[in-house]
Amino acid sequence: MSKYLVTGGAGYVGSVVTAHLLEAGHQVTVLDDLSTGFREGVPAGAEFVRGRIQDAAEVLDSSFDGVLHFAACSQVGESVADPEKYWRNNVAGSLELISAMRKAGVGRLVFSSTAAVYGEPEEVPIAETARTSPTNTYGATKLAVDHLITSEAVAHGLAAVSLRYFNVAGAYGAYGERHDPESHLIPLVFQAALGERPHIAVYGEDYPTPDGTCIRDYIHVADLADAHLLALDAAKPGEHLICNLGNGSGFSVREVIESVKRVTGREIPVVVADRRPGDPAVLVASAARAHQALGWTPRRADLDEIVKDAWQFTLEKKNA
């Protein structure tokens, strides 16, 4: 049994990873300020400490075997409008966390990064060797933290893995998406299915894709959690391994809407709108390195399965 600190463990991905760690027999402490997370999202069995990333020094000691870092501001639009918030929290906060780890003698880190560091890709699927050129402050701050981690690995022997991915979806039992405001496609389509919004907007249907709508990579949140646990085992002192995660193909906006219709049995009102500036036609990540270095392969890549799990969580939350 090992002991881990999970920053942002009251959020969507962090809560599912915490649940997986507990199921694997590990001891977990969650550090979260609940600014976007939810106390009820922290799995039973985990110790909960309410605080910011900058408070990690008050939690960490030599009894911890590693840190899984999810605590970050992550709204793209907000990052453009309020960049100082993102540099302060995502970068300065991560620096404080890594400094606290070094002082406590905790030498293993798994960082939840993002494929947004690549910006608009020149080739798809996107490999780790692709040029990094983020188009917003959110992606820029995540890339800065990746550079920080690399420096720490070289200078102080940190064993680190960064995982870069696009869209996370699905749910894992009682743990799923609770964003407010909601910006992710599948929960937004659910809202249209439930009559909570008048329609779902499709931004552009003239892209060079089979049905004219954008294609995006969706990973089941439980597969993502598996990757984080495998990354803990793969982390080696003095090395910073960066792996992209993807399901291998991707799904279009229309395919997502049709899947929700099949799973829910409800009609989805759709309104076609103009393209949004900067929306690439296809964003799909290559998971070849993750398969080789981590032994990771997505086991829940079927879109209907992803949607079904998310829908079940949505109904249970709505009826709670």
Buried (B, 14 or more C-beta within 10 A) or exposed (E): EBBBBBBBBBBBBBBBBBBBBBEEEBBBBBBBBBEBBBEEBBBEEBBBBBBBBBBBBEBBEEEBBBBBBBBBBBBBEBBEEBBEBBBBBBBBBBBBBBBBBBEBEBBBBBBBBBBBBBBEBEEBBBBBEBEBBBBBBBBBBBBBBBEBBBEBBEEEEBBBBBBBBBBBBBBBEBBBBBBEEBEBBBBBBBBBBEEEBEEBBBBBBEBEBEEBBBBBBBBBBBBBBBBBBBBBEBBBEEBBBBBBBBBBEBBBBBBBBBBBBEBBEBEBEBEEEEEEEEEBBBBBBBBBBBBEBBEBBBEBBEBEBBBBBBBBBBEEBEEE
